[in-house]
Amino acid sequence: MGHKLMMPAAFAAILVASAGLAHAQETSAQEAIDYGNDDSGWSNDGECDDPRFEGEGMASSLDRATIGKDATDCRTLLESGKVIYSLVQYDPDLTVFNGIELGDNASNWANDNVCDDPRFVGEGMSVSPLHKDIMHDRNDCSYGVQLGTLTLADTLPDEVETVYEGIDFGHDKGTYVDDQECDDPRFFGSGMASVSLDNGNIMGDRLDCLAAYKEGTVDLKVNFVVDGFFFGDDTSLYANDGECDDPRFEGRGSAKKPALSALEHDGTDCIAAWKAGRIRAVAERDLNGILILAGTLFGNDASQFSNDGECDDPQFIGQSMANGGGSAEHRGRDRTDCLTAFQAGSLKIAPVVPVNQQITVSGIDFGDDESAFANDGECDDPRFTGEGVAANPQEGNRGHDASDCLAGFQAGTVTLTE
């Protein structure tokens, strides 16, 4: 039957008396059945739509709303032996079952006959349960739990890490989980959050990022970094036309009129041209007031913190960075401050190293940039010492502040002690 809310038949499967029950016991149970009435929209159609029963006479899809509302069909079919009545019944008012707190129905997806609480596994589960729906889809999940078609997962969702196509998406312990935007800064693309990201969300937005990755709206940055340049995606109107339209580059492989809209958005063309030696980083270019210098976007002064004597652009590291380092919304928007400091030698261009990619220079494994204090202009790795090292480097930052420590090492303000 395709005439009602679909519920997998297995979801309505119920524990029944064993085949060895005495006939007298079965007869007694049947006589005690409250069949209810015929108020269901599917009454008198020759099929039993009441999920308290099971057997060959049952409808192929069931809705718990029809419990006790298909009396004539179910009674007739039971008497003919085509359905049997369950000895285990669903109690819609339960809030705790076998020690499991079932919660409430605050989920946006409550009462849709699909369990959206990711604590459970089994027939009748949503294909993409959300962390925020834990204990908030009681009716749907309680039904399956009571009837045995749903069981608790071996591990709670926030303790599970998901690996898909070789990418470890991590867990859901970040700040902005379940908001339908990917907040993990290891990724880029149209499915990313519009607000600035921080290292606290690294591997901390599993479900959002996994969904976006499967939809093709985000990709892993490491796949688009070549020789220190992040080439970006292919969302430009000029993508895949055989020319590099990104204005950060110039040369025989570049378009005659590179477009600002293609900056970091013509990845495939530019990577191919770069690897073939047909483009190079542009020395200096100014397009409509947007400055590109040494292949780096200095941009304009649109940031609210422009001209305050500190660089707020996360593309840079050094002594002239704002306290706490730059953040994503100021990228390419603090031109004067960053350019002045860059030309004075108090700023350097931060190495473009995707999170989790190791940096090894002069035989020293600097590690990665997973520290919460990465790219703040100070080395927070306790393996180092010197004026460029933070006052109290923590053990948890060992091997996780690579860019800052490398910059200090190259500037002579940081030395390795171990």
C-alpha positions in Angstrom: 0.0 0.0 0.0 1.4 3.4 -0.9 -1.4 5.4 0.6 0.0 6.5 4.0 3.1 7.7 5.8 5.7 5.1 4.9 7.2 3.0 7.7 9.5 0.0 6.9 7.7 -3.2 7.6 10.6 -4.3 9.7 10.1 -1.2 11.9 6.7 -2.6 12.8 7.9 -6.1 13.4 7.0 -7.2 17.0 7.9 -9.9 19.4 5.3 -12.6 19.2 4.5 -15.7 21.2 6.8 -18.6 20.4 5.4 -21.3 18.1 5.1 -23.6 21.0 2.5 -21.5 22.9 -0.4 -23.6 23.8 -3.5 -23.1 21.7 -5.5 -22.3 24.9 -3.1 -19.5 25.7 -3.4 -18.0 22.2 -7.2 -18.2 22.3 -7.2 -16.5 25.7 -5.0 -13.7 24.4 -7.1 -13.2 21.3 -10.3 -13.0 23.3 -8.7 -10.2 25.4 -7.9 -8.1 22.3 -9.3 -4.6 22.2 -9.7 -4.2 18.4 -10.8 -0.6 18.8 -12.8 0.9 16.0 -12.8 1.5 12.2 -11.8 5.2 12.2 -8.7 4.6 10.1 -8.8 5.9 6.5 -7.7 2.4 5.5 -10.5 0.5 7.2 -12.3 -2.3 5.4 -9.7 -2.6 2.6 -8.9 -6.3 3.3 -5.6 -5.5 5.0 -4.8 -5.0 8.6 -3.2 -1.6 9.2 -2.9 -1.9 13.0 0.8 -2.3 13.8 -0.1 -4.4 16.9 -0.5 -7.3 14.5 1.8 -9.1 12.0 1.5 -11.7 9.3 0.7 -12.1 5.6 -2.5 -10.1 5.9 -0.7 -7.0 7.0 -0.4 -3.8 5.0 3.1 -3.3 3.5 3.5 0.1 5.3 2.2 0.9 8.7 1.6 4.0 10.8 1.3 3.9 14.6 -1.6 6.4 14.2 -3.7 3.5 13.1 -3.3 1.5 16.3 -6.8 0.4 17.3 -8.4 2.0 14.3 -8.8 -0.9 11.8 -10.9 -3.3 13.9 -12.9 -5.1 11.2 -10.0 -6.0 8.9 -7.7 -7.1 11.7 -10.4 -9.2 13.5 -11.3 -10.9 10.3 -7.7 -11.7 9.3 -6.8 -12.9 12.8 -9.8 -15.3 12.8 -8.7 -16.6 9.4 -5.1 -17.1 10.6 -3.5 -14.5 8.4 -2.4 -12.3 11.2 -1.4 -12.8 14.8 -1.5 -10.4 17.8 1.6 -9.4 19.6 2.1 -10.2 23.3 4.4 -7.2 23.5 2.7 -3.9 23.2 3.7 -0.3 22.4 3.1 2.2 25.3 3.1 5.7 23.7 3.4 7.4 27.2 6.7 5.8 28.2 9.6 8.2 28.9 12.0 5.5 30.1 12.3 2.0 28.7 14.7 -0.6 30.2 16.7 2.2 31.7 16.9 4.2 28.5 15.8 7.9 28.8 13.6 8.5 25.8 13.4 12.2 26.2 10.9 14.5 24.5 9.6 15.4 21.0 11.4 18.7 20.5 13.1 17.6 17.3 12.0 19.3 14.1 11.5 15.7 12.7 9.4 14.3 15.6 6.4 12.2 14.7 7.5 11.4 11.1 7.8 7.6 11.8 11.6 7.8 11.5 13.9 7.8 14.5 16.3 10.8 14.4 18.0 10.2 17.7 21.6 9.2 16.8 21.9 7.2 20.0 20.1 4.3 18.2 20.7 2.0 15.3 18.4 -0.4 13.5 15.4 -0.5 11.2 13.5 2.8 11.1 16.5 5.1 11.7 17.1 8.3 9.8 20.0 8.0 7.3 21.4 11.3 8.7 20.6 11.7 12.4 21.7 14.9 14.0 23.5 15.3 17.3 21.0 18.0 18.3 18.2 15.4 18.2 19.6 13.3 21.0 16.6 12.6 23.3 14.3 14.8 21.3 12.5 12.3 19.1 10.7 10.2 21.7 7.6 9.0 19.9 9.4 7.8 16.8 12.3 6.2 18.6 10.3 4.8 21.6 8.2 2.8 19.1 11.2 1.0 17.7 12.9 0.6 21.0 9.9 -1.0 22.7 9.3 -3.3 19.8 12.9 -4.4 19.4 13.7 -2.9 16.0 16.0 -0.2 17.4 18.8 -0.7 19.9 21.4 1.6 21.5 24.5 2.2 19.4 27.7 0.7 20.7 29.2 4.2 21.1 27.5 7.5 21.7 27.7 9.9 18.7 30.1 12.5 20.2 32.6 9.7 20.8 32.5 8.3 17.3 34.9 9.4 14.6 33.9 8.9 11.0 36.3 8.1 8.2 35.0 8.5 4.6 37.0 8.2 1.5 40.2 8.2 3.6 39.3 11.5 5.3 38.8 11.4 9.1 35.9 13.8 9.7 36.4 13.6 13.4 33.5 14.0 15.9 30.8 16.5 16.8 32.4 18.3 19.7 33.0 21.7 18.0 31.2 24.9 18.7 28.8 25.0 15.8 27.7 21.4 15.2 24.4 20.6 13.4 23.9 24.0 11.8 24.2 22.7 8.2 27.4 24.5 7.6 30.9 23.0 7.8 33.0 24.8 10.4 36.1 22.6 10.2 38.9 24.9 8.8 40.6 21.9 7.1 37.9 22.3 4.4 36.9 25.0 1.9 34.0 25.6 -0.5 30.5 27.0 -0.7 29.3 24.7 2.1 31.6 26.3 4.6 30.4 28.6 7.4 30.4 32.3 6.6 31.8 33.3 10.0 35.5 33.0 10.8 36.7 29.6 11.9 39.1 28.7 14.6 41.3 25.7 15.4 38.8 24.6 18.1 36.6 23.3 15.3 39.3 21.1 13.6 37.8 17.7 13.3 34.9 18.9 15.4 32.0 19.3 13.0 31.7 15.8 11.6 28.1 15.5 10.4 27.9 19.0 8.8 31.2 18.6 7.0 30.6 15.0 5.9 27.2 15.9 4.5 28.7 18.9 2.6 31.6 16.8 1.3 29.2 14.1 0.0 27.2 16.9 -1.7 30.4 18.3 -3.3 30.1 21.7 -1.6 33.4 21.3 0.4 36.7 19.7 -0.3 39.9 19.1 1.7 42.4 21.9 1.4 45.4 19.6 1.2 44.2 18.5 -2.2 44.6 22.1 -3.6 47.9 23.2 -2.0 50.9 23.0 -4.3 54.3 24.5 -3.4 52.9 26.6 -0.7 50.0 28.1 -2.7 46.4 27.3 -2.0 44.9 27.2 -5.5 41.3 26.9 -4.4 38.3 25.4 -6.1 36.7 25.5 -9.6 33.7 27.8 -8.9 34.9 30.6 -11.3 33.0 31.2 -14.5 36.3 30.7 -16.3 37.2 27.4 -14.6 38.4 24.5 -16.7 39.0 26.6 -19.9 42.7 25.8 -20.1 43.9 29.2 -18.8 44.7 30.3 -15.3 42.4 33.3 -14.5 43.5 33.7 -10.9 45.1 37.2 -10.7 47.7 36.0 -8.2 49.6 34.5 -11.2 51.1 35.6 -14.4 52.8 34.0 -17.4 52.1 32.2 -20.6 49.5 30.0 -19.0 47.5 33.0 -17.6 44.5 34.6 -19.1 45.2 38.0 -20.7 42.6 39.6 -18.4 42.6 37.8 -15.1 39.5 38.3 -13.0 39.2 39.1 -9.3 36.2 36.8 -9.2 38.6 33.9 -10.1 40.9 34.5 -7.2 41.2 31.1 -5.6 38.4 29.8 -7.8 40.3 28.5 -10.9 42.2 25.7 -9.1 42.4 23.0 -11.8 43.6 25.4 -14.6 46.1 27.1 -12.4 47.5 24.0 -10.8 48.0 22.5 -14.3 49.7 25.6 -15.5 51.9 25.9 -12.4 53.1 22.3 -12.6 53.9 22.8 -16.3 56.0 25.9 -15.5 53.7 28.2 -17.5 52.7 30.6 -14.6 54.5 32.2 -11.7 53.4 34.2 -8.7 52.7 37.8 -9.7 55.2 40.3 -8.4 52.7 43.2 -8.0 49.2 43.8 -9.4 46.5 46.3 -8.5 43.0 45.5 -9.8 40.4 48.1 -8.9 42.1 49.0 -5.7 42.8 45.4 -4.7 46.5 44.8 -4.2 48.2 41.6 -4.9 51.9 41.5 -4.0 54.3 38.5 -4.2 51.4 36.3 -5.1 49.6 37.2 -1.9 46.3 39.1 -1.6 46.9 42.2 0.4 43.5 43.4 -0.7 41.9 46.6 0.5 41.1 48.4 3.8 37.6 47.2 4.2 38.2 45.7 7.7 36.8 47.5 10.7 40.2 47.2 12.2 42.1 48.8 9.3 44.7 51.5 10.0 45.0 50.6 13.7 48.7 49.8 13.4 48.2 46.0 13.7 47.7 43.4 10.9 44.5 41.4 11.3 44.9 39.4 8.2 45.4 35.6 8.9 47.6 35.3 5.8 50.5 36.8 7.8 52.5 36.0 11.0 54.9 38.1 13.0 55.4 40.8 15.6 52.9 43.2 14.0 50.0 40.8 14.1 47.0 41.8 16.2 46.7 40.1 19.6 45.4 36.6 19.0 46.4 36.6 15.4 44.2 37.3 12.3 40.8 35.9 11.6 39.1 34.8 8.4 36.8 37.8 8.0 39.8 40.2 7.8 41.5 38.2 5.0 42.6 40.6 2.3 40.8 43.5 4.1 43.6 45.1 6.2 45.9 46.2 3.4 47.7 49.3 4.8 48.5 47.8 8.3 49.8 44.5 6.8 51.6 46.1 3.9 53.4 48.6 6.1 54.5 45.9 8.6 55.4 43.5 5.7 57.7 46.1 4.1 59.2 46.9 7.5 60.1 43.3 8.0 57.9 42.7 11.0 55.5 40.4 9.2 56.0 37.4 7.0 53.6 35.5 4.8 52.3 32.5 6.7 53.2 29.2 5.2 50.1 27.7 3.5 50.0 24.3 5.2 46.7 22.4 5.6 45.9 21.3 9.1 47.4 17.9 9.9 50.1 18.3 7.2 53.6 18.1 8.8 56.2 20.7 8.3 59.9 19.6 8.3 62.6 22.1 7.7 66.4 21.7 8.3 65.7 18.2 9.6 63.3 19.5 12.3 59.8 18.2 12.4 57.8 21.3 13.3 54.6 19.4 13.3 51.3 21.0 12.3 49.1 23.9 13.2 46.4 22.2 15.3 47.2 24.3 18.4 44.5 26.8 19.5 47.3 29.4 19.5 48.6 28.7 16.0 49.4 31.7 13.8 49.4 34.2 16.7 53.0 35.3 16.0 54.4 33.4 19.0 55.9 29.9 19.2 53.9 27.9 21.7 55.7 24.6 21.3 57.6 23.7 24.5 60.4 22.1 22.5 61.7 25.6 21.6 63.2 28.6 23.4 64.0 32.2 22.6 62.4 35.6 22.5 59.9 34.4 19.9 58.5 31.8 22.2 55.4 32.4 24.3 55.9 33.0 28.0 54.3 29.7 29.2 54.2 27.2 26.3 52.0 24.3 27.2 52.8 20.6 26.7 49.6 20.2 24.7 51.1 22.4 22.0 54.1 20.2 21.4 54.3 19.7 17.6 51.2 21.8 17.0 52.3 25.4 16.3 54.4 24.7 13.2 54.0 28.0 11.3 54.8 30.3 14.3 57.8 28.2 15.4 59.1 27.9 11.9 58.9 31.7 11.3 60.7 32.3 14.6 63.3 29.7 13.8 64.0 31.3 10.4 64.1 34.7 11.9 66.6 33.6 14.6 64.3 34.3 17.5 63.5 30.6 18.2 65.9 27.7 18.7 65.3 24.0 19.3 66.2 22.8 22.8 65.3 19.1 22.4 
